Amino acid sequence: NSCPAVKNILILDSEGKRVAVKYYSDEWPTNSAKLAFEKSLFGRTLKSNARTEAEITIFDSNIVIYKFVQDLHFFITGGDDENELLLATVLQGLFDAIALRLRNTIDKREALENLDVIFLCIDEVVDQGMILETDANAIAGKVAIQNMDASATLSEQ
């Protein structure tokens, strides 16, 4: 049983509070362990300049790729033996898919109003830690179809 390629996907706000998080590894067995990880990771990366492009850090012997946009902080964590280019591609694909679905308004308010879309995007990119898709257009397209199905009445379907 190999470790998940992606251990977690975190979207935190500018104070390090959760917006959307998904864990695929049992490395953090409790909610408080997860919160502690998020808090220390946030503190560790706060002063970096990951606004222009994604940055890479090693944290708790994990590779973390992260990017900040407006008041949102995006993190993808993988094992230290993971390919960081692959993880960076996951982050970019997820971010671009969310940007497509939210019409390029990526901030905390918009994210909170569209959490269902964000979680659908995350689920299209990674399933149980395995990377499924990194192409933003493919992800956004699948999410659009799922979202339409959910909100359409029976007669529209």
C-alpha positions in Angstrom: 0.0 0.0 0.0 1.9 3.1 -1.2 1.5 6.4 0.4 -0.8 8.9 -1.2 1.0 11.2 -3.7 -0.9 14.1 -2.2 -1.2 14.1 1.6 -3.4 17.2 1.8 -4.8 20.2 0.0 -5.2 23.3 2.1 -6.8 26.6 1.3 -6.4 29.0 4.2 -7.3 32.6 4.6 -4.8 35.4 5.3 -5.0 34.7 9.0 -4.3 31.0 8.5 -8.0 30.0 9.1 -9.5 27.2 7.1 -11.4 27.9 3.9 -11.3 24.4 2.4 -9.1 21.5 3.5 -8.8 17.9 2.4 -6.6 15.3 4.0 -5.6 12.0 2.3 -3.0 10.8 4.8 -3.6 9.4 8.3 -0.4 11.2 9.4 -2.6 13.7 11.1 -5.1 11.5 12.9 -7.1 14.1 14.8 -8.6 17.4 14.0 -6.3 19.1 16.4 -3.3 17.5 14.8 -4.5 18.9 11.4 -5.1 22.3 12.8 -1.7 22.4 14.4 -0.1 21.4 11.1 -2.0 24.1 9.3 -1.1 26.7 11.9 2.6 26.0 11.8 2.8 25.7 8.0 1.0 29.0 7.7 3.4 30.6 10.1 6.4 29.1 8.3 5.3 30.4 4.9 3.7 33.7 5.8 6.7 35.9 5.0 7.5 34.4 1.7 6.6 36.0 -1.6 4.6 33.3 -3.2 2.3 35.8 -4.9 4.2 35.8 -8.2 4.6 32.1 -8.5 4.4 29.0 -6.5 7.1 28.3 -3.9 8.4 25.0 -2.6 9.4 24.3 1.0 10.3 21.2 3.0 8.2 21.1 6.2 8.0 18.2 8.7 9.8 16.1 6.1 7.1 16.8 3.5 7.3 18.7 0.3 4.9 21.6 0.3 4.1 23.7 -2.8 2.2 26.9 -2.1 0.8 30.0 -3.7 -0.9 33.0 -2.3 -3.7 34.9 -4.2 -5.5 37.8 -2.7 -6.4 36.7 0.8 -6.2 33.0 0.1 -3.2 30.7 0.7 -3.1 27.4 -1.4 -1.0 24.5 -0.2 -0.4 21.0 -1.6 1.6 18.6 0.6 3.3 15.5 -0.6 5.9 13.1 0.8 9.6 14.1 0.7 10.1 11.5 -2.1 7.4 13.0 -4.3 8.2 14.9 -7.5 7.8 18.6 -6.7 7.2 19.4 -10.3 4.2 17.0 -10.3 2.9 18.6 -7.1 3.4 22.1 -8.6 1.3 21.0 -11.6 -1.4 19.8 -9.3 -1.5 23.1 -7.5 -1.6 25.1 -10.8 -4.3 22.8 -12.3 -6.4 23.2 -9.2 -5.9 26.9 -8.9 -6.6 27.5 -12.6 -9.7 25.3 -12.5 -11.1 27.3 -9.5 -10.2 30.5 -11.4 -12.2 29.3 -14.4 -15.2 28.3 -12.3 -15.2 31.5 -10.2 -14.6 33.7 -13.3 -11.2 34.8 -12.0 -12.5 36.3 -8.8 -10.4 34.3 -6.3 -10.8 35.7 -2.8 -12.1 34.4 0.5 -15.6 35.8 0.1 -16.0 34.3 -3.3 -14.5 31.0 -2.1 -16.8 30.7 0.9 -19.8 31.4 -1.4 -18.7 28.7 -3.8 -17.3 26.0 -1.4 -19.2 23.3 -3.3 -17.4 24.3 -6.5 -14.0 24.3 -4.8 -14.5 20.9 -3.2 -15.7 19.5 -6.6 -12.5 20.9 -8.2 -10.4 19.3 -5.4 -12.2 16.0 -5.9 -11.6 16.1 -9.7 -7.8 16.7 -9.2 -7.1 14.2 -6.4 -9.0 11.2 -5.2 -7.8 9.5 -1.9 -4.4 11.1 -2.5 -4.0 9.9 -6.1 -3.6 12.5 -8.8 -6.4 12.2 -11.3 -6.2 15.3 -13.5 -4.1 18.4 -13.7 -5.6 20.0 -16.8 -7.6 23.0 -15.6 -10.0 23.0 -18.5 -10.8 19.3 -18.0 -11.3 19.8 -14.3 -13.5 22.9 -14.7 -15.6 21.2 -17.4 -16.3 18.2 -15.2 -17.2 20.5 -12.3 -19.5 22.5 -14.5 -21.4 19.4 -15.5 -21.7 18.1 -11.9 -22.8 21.5 -10.7 -25.4 21.8 -13.4 -26.8 18.4 -12.6 -27.1 19.3 -8.9 -28.9 22.5 -9.5 -31.0 21.5 -12.5 -34.6 20.4 -11.9 -35.8 17.0 -13.1 -37.4 18.5 -16.2 -34.2 20.2 -17.2 -32.2 17.0 -16.9 
